[in-house]
Amino acid sequence: MKAGKIAFGTESVIESIEKGKAVFVLISEDASSKSKENMKFLCEKNNVKIVEYGTIENISKSIGKQNKSVICIKDKNLGEEIYKIICGGEAIG
């Protein structure tokens, strides 16, 4: 997060997607249906991978923030590795 390779929160994620900086979007399973629909539409429109995974609490803890239901990875290598792990691929290393 300190390296600026992720964006968190709806507005920041939307901005990253629209500017073409997002590689991968992670949205919590317990996010609102409207948020999920909007984010999925935006990701499909901009050809960005999106996965529903975890809870708001899990995602928030992983980045050291509170009440964040959506994050995006802006670094290609990091995004691809996290996507592989979540979707059943091999772990890093």
N, CA, C and O of each residue as an XYZ file, in Angstrom:
372
protein
N       0.828     -1.188      0.000
C       0.000      0.000      0.000
C       0.874      1.255      0.000
O       0.582      2.218     -0.709
N       1.944      1.243      0.793
C       2.809      2.421      0.878
C       3.478      2.738     -0.457
O       3.815      3.891     -0.728
N       3.666      1.732     -1.278
C       4.319      1.939     -2.575
C       3.354      2.502     -3.617
O       3.758      2.801     -4.740
N       2.084      2.648     -3.248
C       1.102      3.206     -4.172
C       0.633      2.215     -5.220
O       0.169      2.607     -6.291
N       0.752      0.933     -4.913
C       0.375     -0.091     -5.887
C      -1.062     -0.550     -5.741
O      -1.532     -1.379     -6.520
N      -1.768     -0.017     -4.746
C      -3.185     -0.341     -4.597
C      -3.981      0.937     -4.370
O      -3.464      1.954     -3.907
N      -5.258      0.839     -4.715
C      -6.199      1.918     -4.422
C      -7.322      1.281     -3.621
O      -7.659      0.118     -3.844
N      -7.897      2.016     -2.706
C      -8.965      1.455     -1.882
C     -10.093      2.459     -1.745
O      -9.889      3.672     -1.804
N     -11.286      1.918     -1.562
C     -12.467      2.768     -1.487
C     -13.049      2.959     -2.874
O     -12.318      2.998     -3.863
N     -14.348      3.077     -2.942
C     -15.055      3.117     -4.217
C     -14.572      4.221     -5.148
O     -14.261      3.953     -6.309
N     -14.504      5.440     -4.669
C     -14.127      6.559     -5.538
C     -12.716      6.415     -6.093
O     -12.480      6.658     -7.276
N     -11.790      6.023     -5.241
C     -10.401      5.861     -5.660
C     -10.251      4.710     -6.664
O      -9.489      4.814     -7.625
N     -10.975      3.629     -6.435
C     -10.925      2.480     -7.341
C     -11.520      2.855     -8.702
O     -10.952      2.528     -9.744
N     -12.658      3.539     -8.687
C     -13.290      3.969     -9.941
C     -12.336      4.867    -10.730
O     -12.195      4.715    -11.944
N     -11.692      5.788    -10.049
C     -10.745      6.692    -10.708
C      -9.596      5.903    -11.345
O      -9.197      6.188    -12.475
N      -9.066      4.912    -10.620
C      -7.970      4.092    -11.148
C      -8.409      3.298    -12.372
O      -7.658      3.173    -13.340
N      -9.629      2.761    -12.328
C     -10.151      1.993    -13.473
C     -10.296      2.904    -14.681
O      -9.854      2.562    -15.778
N     -10.914      4.062    -14.484
C     -11.166      4.980    -15.596
C      -9.880      5.548    -16.205
O      -9.845      5.865    -17.394
N      -8.835      5.676    -15.402
C      -7.557      6.181    -15.904
C      -6.688      5.072    -16.500
O      -5.587      5.331    -16.986
N      -7.193      3.830    -16.458
C      -6.458      2.710    -17.038
C      -5.318      2.203    -16.174
O      -4.420      1.522    -16.670
N      -5.342      2.524    -14.894
C      -4.266      2.105    -13.996
C      -4.568      0.801    -13.274
O      -3.649      0.162    -12.763
N      -5.829      0.388    -13.218
C      -6.213     -0.812    -12.482
C      -5.920     -2.077    -13.284
O      -6.233     -2.163    -14.471
N      -5.317     -3.049    -12.615
C      -5.031     -4.344    -13.229
C      -6.061     -5.364    -12.758
O      -6.481     -6.237    -13.518
N      -6.462     -5.241    -11.494
C      -7.295     -6.243    -10.849
C      -8.097     -5.579     -9.729
O      -7.552     -4.791     -8.957
N      -9.389     -5.897     -9.642
C     -10.248     -5.340     -8.599
C     -10.757     -6.472     -7.719
O     -11.172     -7.523     -8.206
N     -10.716     -6.235     -6.420
C     -11.198     -7.194     -5.437
C     -12.327     -6.529     -4.666
O     -12.128     -5.486     -4.044
N     -13.520     -7.133     -4.705
C     -14.668     -6.591     -3.980
C     -15.163     -7.642     -3.005
O     -15.177     -8.830     -3.324
N     -15.565     -7.218     -1.829
C     -15.986     -8.160     -0.802
C     -17.324     -8.807     -1.154
O     -18.160     -8.223     -1.844
N     -17.495    -10.023     -0.659
C     -18.738    -10.756     -0.899
C     -19.918    -10.095     -0.201
O     -21.061    -10.249     -0.632
N     -19.647     -9.352      0.883
C     -20.734     -8.720      1.615
C     -20.920     -7.238      1.269
O     -21.583     -6.506      2.004
N     -20.339     -6.804      0.163
C     -20.589     -5.440     -0.321
C     -22.031     -5.364     -0.820
O     -22.641     -6.392     -1.117
N     -22.567     -4.173     -0.911
C     -23.958     -4.029     -1.362
C     -24.098     -4.492     -2.806
O     -23.153     -4.410     -3.592
N     -25.286     -4.980     -3.145
C     -25.531     -5.462     -4.516
C     -25.302     -4.357     -5.530
O     -24.765     -4.606     -6.609
N     -25.705     -3.140     -5.195
C     -25.535     -2.017     -6.106
C     -24.049     -1.759     -6.354
O     -23.642     -1.529     -7.493
N     -23.246     -1.796     -5.308
C     -21.801     -1.590     -5.450
C     -21.191     -2.666     -6.336
O     -20.374     -2.377     -7.210
N     -21.599     -3.912     -6.099
C     -21.080     -5.027     -6.905
C     -21.450     -4.853     -8.373
O     -20.601     -4.997     -9.252
N     -22.712     -4.545     -8.638
C     -23.172     -4.368    -10.018
C     -22.419     -3.240    -10.705
O     -21.953     -3.400    -11.833
N     -22.299     -2.103    -10.034
C     -21.607     -0.946    -10.612
C     -20.135     -1.259    -10.899
O     -19.611     -0.912    -11.958
N     -19.487     -1.911     -9.951
C     -18.070     -2.216    -10.107
C     -17.856     -3.249    -11.218
O     -16.921     -3.130    -12.009
N     -18.719     -4.255    -11.274
C     -18.596     -5.269    -12.332
C     -18.807     -4.643    -13.708
O     -18.080     -4.958    -14.650
N     -19.795     -3.762    -13.830
C     -20.056     -3.096    -15.106
C     -18.839     -2.277    -15.537
O     -18.396     -2.359    -16.683
N     -18.309     -1.494    -14.609
C     -17.164     -0.639    -14.901
C     -15.931     -1.464    -15.285
O     -15.194     -1.100    -16.201
N     -15.717     -2.576    -14.577
C     -14.573     -3.436    -14.881
C     -14.712     -4.093    -16.250
O     -13.750     -4.149    -17.015
N     -15.903     -4.587    -16.558
C     -16.128     -5.205    -17.867
C     -15.922     -4.183    -18.982
O     -15.308     -4.484    -20.005
N     -16.434     -2.988    -18.780
C     -16.318     -1.911    -19.772
C     -14.858     -1.547    -20.035
O     -14.496     -1.192    -21.156
N     -14.025     -1.635    -19.001
C     -12.620     -1.241    -19.114
C     -11.653     -2.426    -19.164
O     -10.439     -2.249    -19.058
N     -12.197     -3.632    -19.327
C     -11.398     -4.845    -19.450
C     -10.448     -5.064    -18.259
O      -9.253     -5.302    -18.435
N     -11.005     -4.979    -17.058
C     -10.252     -5.178    -15.821
C     -10.818     -6.408    -15.114
O     -12.034     -6.558    -14.999
N      -9.932     -7.288    -14.639
C     -10.381     -8.480    -13.904
C     -11.004     -8.044    -12.583
O     -10.527     -7.112    -11.935
N     -12.086     -8.738    -12.192
C     -12.724     -8.463    -10.904
C     -13.106     -9.780    -10.248
O     -13.562    -10.709    -10.914
N     -12.916     -9.851     -8.938
C     -13.255    -11.050     -8.181
C     -13.939    -10.641     -6.890
O     -13.519     -9.699     -6.219
N     -15.010    -11.372     -6.550
C     -15.646    -11.213     -5.236
C     -14.933    -12.167     -4.294
O     -14.839    -13.363     -4.567
N     -14.436    -11.643     -3.195
C     -13.681    -12.495     -2.281
C     -13.661    -11.884     -0.884
O     -13.501    -10.673     -0.732
N     -13.821    -12.711      0.114
C     -13.693    -12.267      1.495
C     -14.802    -11.345      1.961
O     -15.834    -11.190      1.307
N     -14.559    -10.746      3.098
C     -15.527     -9.843      3.702
C     -14.933     -8.437      3.786
O     -13.736     -8.236      3.580
N     -15.782     -7.490      4.087
C     -15.307     -6.114      4.262
C     -14.238     -6.082      5.355
O     -13.224     -5.395      5.225
N     -14.475     -6.823      6.419
C     -13.526     -6.856      7.529
C     -12.169     -7.410      7.088
O     -11.130     -6.848      7.435
N     -12.172     -8.520      6.319
C     -10.920     -9.118      5.835
C     -10.151     -8.165      4.930
O      -8.946     -7.974      5.092
N     -10.855     -7.574      3.984
C     -10.202     -6.667      3.039
C      -9.638     -5.453      3.777
O      -8.514     -5.023      3.516
N     -10.424     -4.909      4.695
C      -9.975     -3.745      5.463
C      -8.724     -4.057      6.270
O      -7.781     -3.267      6.287
N      -8.712     -5.210      6.941
C      -7.546     -5.597      7.737
C      -6.317     -5.784      6.860
O      -5.207     -5.434      7.259
N      -6.511     -6.333      5.674
C      -5.365     -6.617      4.800
C      -4.633     -5.357      4.360
O      -3.451     -5.416      4.021
N      -5.318     -4.220      4.362
C      -4.667     -2.963      3.959
C      -4.510     -1.988      5.130
O      -4.028     -0.870      4.953
N      -4.916     -2.415      6.309
C      -4.750     -1.570      7.493
C      -5.706     -0.395      7.552
O      -5.381      0.643      8.129
N      -6.870     -0.546      6.967
C      -7.887      0.514      6.981
C      -9.173     -0.050      7.585
O      -9.236     -1.221      7.957
N     -10.185      0.792      7.675
C     -11.482      0.350      8.193
C     -12.564      0.551      7.150
O     -12.568      1.534      6.410
N     -13.485     -0.408      7.110
C     -14.690     -0.325      6.295
C     -14.426     -0.100      4.797
O     -15.038      0.771      4.178
N     -13.522     -0.884      4.232
C     -13.234     -0.814      2.793
C     -13.725     -2.112      2.141
O     -13.257     -3.201      2.472
N     -14.668     -1.977      1.216
C     -15.240     -3.169      0.579
C     -14.632     -3.449     -0.782
O     -14.878     -4.502     -1.369
N     -13.838     -2.513     -1.289
C     -13.257     -2.702     -2.621
C     -11.840     -2.126     -2.671
O     -11.571     -1.034     -2.169
N     -10.945     -2.896     -3.294
C      -9.590     -2.418     -3.537
C      -9.206     -2.775     -4.970
O      -9.779     -3.686     -5.566
N      -8.253     -2.064     -5.504
C      -7.725     -2.450     -6.813
C      -6.214     -2.444     -6.747
O      -5.592     -1.634     -6.059
N      -5.651     -3.376     -7.486
C      -4.204     -3.491     -7.577
C      -3.790     -2.784     -8.858
O      -4.347     -3.032     -9.927
N      -2.801     -1.898     -8.737
C      -2.362     -1.124     -9.895
C      -1.050     -1.642    -10.482
O      -0.635     -1.202    -11.554
N      -0.400     -2.568     -9.790
C       0.847     -3.152    -10.275
C       0.538     -4.467    -10.992
O      -0.106     -5.349    -10.424
N       0.996     -4.597    -12.233
C       0.651     -5.760    -13.056
C       1.087     -7.079    -12.420
O       0.276     -7.999    -12.314
N       2.338     -7.195    -11.999
C       2.842     -8.449    -11.431
C       2.128     -8.812    -10.130
O       1.730     -9.961     -9.940
N       1.968     -7.852     -9.251
C       1.286     -8.083     -7.986
C      -0.164     -8.489     -8.230
O      -0.659     -9.427     -7.605
N      -0.839     -7.794     -9.125
C      -2.228     -8.098     -9.449
C      -2.403     -9.491    -10.010
O      -3.330    -10.205     -9.628
N      -1.517     -9.888    -10.919
C      -1.617    -11.218    -11.513
C      -1.377    -12.320    -10.478
O      -2.058    -13.345    -10.497
N      -0.415    -12.115     -9.579
C      -0.128    -13.120     -8.552
C      -1.275    -13.266     -7.555
O      -1.643    -14.383     -7.192
N      -1.834    -12.154     -7.117
C      -2.968    -12.210     -6.184
C      -4.159    -12.869     -6.864
O      -4.854    -13.680     -6.252
N      -4.396    -12.531     -8.107
C      -5.502    -13.128     -8.872
C      -5.324    -14.642     -8.964
O      -6.285    -15.388     -8.781
N      -4.102    -15.103     -9.247
C      -3.828    -16.541     -9.327
C      -4.124    -17.237     -8.012
O      -4.757    -18.293     -7.988
N      -3.662    -16.641     -6.911
C      -3.849    -17.243     -5.599
C      -5.335    -17.349     -5.256
O      -5.790    -18.399     -4.802
N      -6.080    -16.292     -5.463
C      -7.505    -16.268     -5.135
C      -8.282    -17.251     -6.003
O      -9.218    -17.898     -5.533
N      -7.897    -17.358     -7.253
C      -8.631    -18.212     -8.199
C      -8.101    -19.637     -8.229
O      -8.375    -20.371     -9.179
N      -7.350    -20.046     -7.216
C      -6.920    -21.435     -7.092
C      -5.580    -21.775     -7.706
O      -5.260    -22.950     -7.889
N      -4.795    -20.765     -8.023
C      -3.480    -21.014     -8.588
C      -2.473    -21.296     -7.488
O      -2.843    -21.506     -6.332
N      -1.210    -21.299     -7.851
C      -0.153    -21.566     -6.891
C       0.142    -20.337     -6.044
O      -0.103    -19.201     -6.452
N       0.670    -20.594     -4.862
C       1.076    -19.497     -3.988
C       2.386    -18.906     -4.496
O       3.137    -19.568     -5.213
N       2.651    -17.687     -4.130
C       3.901    -17.019     -4.523
C       5.071    -17.718     -3.830
O       4.987    -18.075     -2.655
N       6.137    -17.903     -4.559
C       7.365    -18.500     -3.981
C       7.353    -19.918     -4.216
O       8.285    -20.617     -3.818
